[in-house]
Amino acid sequence: MLSLRLLLPMLAATGILSAVDPGAVRDWSSGDGKVIKATMIAATADSVTLKVSGTGKPVKVPLSRLSEADRAFVAEHRA
């Protein structure tokens, strides 16, 4: 099975990742498997601020609490 480290550059090269809207509502997973639907509204080197769907409440989450895939998403789309 391909590791995420190998797969992400391949997807980016094909343009698949760049077609994803970082401001769109998506599922965000914590390292322990909890999932929320939210929109990324800001990101720094060590955290991401998400606008939670339903409540509209902004929540600042340390990147260390996110799944590996979500950390990669933030790194790819951080301005």
N, C-alpha and C positions, 0 to 999 in steps of 0.2 A: 504494500500500500504506500502511496506517495505521502510524504510528510507535508505538513502545511508550509514549511519553509521552502520546499521545492515547488509546491503547487501554486502559491501566490505569485511568484514571479512569472510563471507560465501563463496564468490567467491575466496578469497585468499586460504582458506582451501581446496577448490576443485582443486586448481591449475590453474584455468581459468585466473586469473590476472597474474600469474607468466609466463604464456605462451606469454604475450604481449611483443614485442620488444620495449623498450623505445627509441631506435634509429630509429624507423620506422616513416615514414611520417604519420601524423594523423591530424584530425581536432582539433583545440584548440579554445575554446569559452571563451569570456570575460563575466563578470557578466551581461553586458547589451545585450548579445546575438550576438555580432560580432564574426565571425568565420574566422580563417585563417588555411591554410594547412602548417604544419611545422614539423620539427624534433627537439626533445629535445637534445641539445648538452652539457648543463651543468645546474646544479641546486644548490641552496644554501637554507638555511632555510627560506629566504624571497623573493627569485626571481628565475626565470628560464630563461635560454638563449635558444632561439629557432632559428633554421635556416629556414627561410621562403622559401617554395617551389616556384620555378619559378625564384626568384631573387638570392637565395643563401645567402641573407643578414642576418647576425646574429642580433637578437633583444633581449634585456634584458627586461623582463616583471616582474613587481612585482606580487607575488602570490596573493595579495589582489585584483588584477584586473581580475583574472581568475575565471571561474566557479567552483563551489564546486567539481564537478567531476574531473576537470583538476588539482585542488589542491591535490586531493586524489591520482591521477595518479603520480604526481611529488613526493609526500611523499612516495609512494610505491616504486618508482624507483630511488630515490635519493641515490647516493653512500655515 
